[in-house]
Amino acid sequence: MSSTFRSILCGGLAWLMASGSVTAHHAFAAEFDVDRPVTLTGTVTAVEWMNPHVWFYIDVKDENGKMTNWAWELGSPNMLMRTGWTRNSMKIGEVVTVNGFRARNGREMANAIGVVLARTGQRLFIGSSQGTATP
């Protein structure tokens, strides 16, 4: 086997592997609806730092007193860290106000574009997969 053929073969395999991982990552529009903005205030119950996105969960009380746990998608851990986030930026038990876009499937899930910490009033940059849209 010639070295040129080996190079082409390795390059082709690398391209196939890279294209598979890119297609596995969802597009914002496939999962979230820019026409369904939502803003909620609740208590943080969990924060999950994992690739490809960080997720956090808040308990939100409706007008009838019923508690619902909402899942919020953030940007990637790397993007959040580059913008100043740490694993301690948002703590379990603290109250936050979040705005973003609801899931298309109707579940209590959204893509966050803004988080405001009630204790300080600080607005945290999200690094959302939606980018610059605002509800």
N, C-alpha and C positions, 0 to 999 in steps of 0.2 A: 504494500500500500504506500503510495507516494505521500510525501509530507504535505503537498498542496491538497490532495484529496482528504487527508486527515484534518487539515485546517478547515476546509469547507464543511466536513461532517461535524466537527466540534462546534463550529459557528452555527450550523443549522440546529443542532441539538440545544445549544444555549438559547437560541431564539425561540424554539418551541417551549422550553421550560419557562422562559420569561413571559411569553404570551399567555400561558396557562395561569400564572399567578396574577397577571393583570386582569384577566377576565373574571377571576374569582372575586375580586373586589367590586362591590356594588356601585352603581352610579346613583347619585343623589335622587334624581328624578324617578328612578325605578322603585324606590322605597318611600320617599317623602313627597308631600304635595305642597308646592310653593303657594297654592291658592287656599291653604288651610293653616294660616298662622295661629299660634297659640302662645299665651303668656300665663304662667302659673307661679304661685308662691307655695313653697312647701319645705319640709324638713328632709335633709339628706339622710338616706338610710344605707347607702352603699356607694362605693366608688371603685370601678374596676379598670386598672391600668393594664391594657393589653393591646396588641396590634390586631387589626389595623386601626381601631378606634378605641378611645377611652369612653366608657359608659358610666353614668351615674344615675341614681334612682332617688326620687323624692316622694314622700307621702303628702298628698294634697287632699284637703278636706273640702267637699262641695257644700253648697248652700243648705243641704239637709243634714250635714254633719257626717256624711259617709266618707270614709277614708279610701283613697285609691292610690296605688303606687305607680308612678310614671317612670318610664325608662327614657333617658336622654343620651343621645350620641354626641360626642365631641370629636375633635380632630384626632390625629394620631398622637401617641405619646411623645414622639420626637418633636412634632410641631408645637405641642403645648409647652414642652420644656424650653424650646428655643424662644418662646414668647414670655417666659418667666414663670410658668407653672412649676410646681413641685407636687409630690404626692400629698403634701399637707396644705395645698392651696384651698381646698374645699374639704371640710371635716364632717364626719358623720355626726348628726345631731344639730348641725347649724341650719339656719333658715336662709333660703335663697329664692330669688325671683329669676325665672328663666323664660326667655322667649325663643321661639323657633318655629319649625314647621312640622305639623302632624304627619304620622305615618299614613300611607295610602290604605292600609288594611284595616283602619279603624281602631286598632289597639291603642292603649295608653302609652304611646311611644312617639318620640319626636327627635328631630335633629336640632340641637341647640345652636343658636347664633349669638346669644348673650346671656351671661350669668352675672347677677348682682348679689354680693354678699350682704345680708341684712345687718350684720354686726359692724361693718365698716362703711357700707355704701360703695365699696370698690366694685367696679365692673371688670370682669376678667375677659380677656380676649380668648376666643374659642378655637379658631382655626378650623371652622366648620367645613365639611365637604361641599356645602352650598356656596361658600365664598362670601361675597359681599351683599347678598340680598338681605333686606330687612322686612320684617312683617309689619 
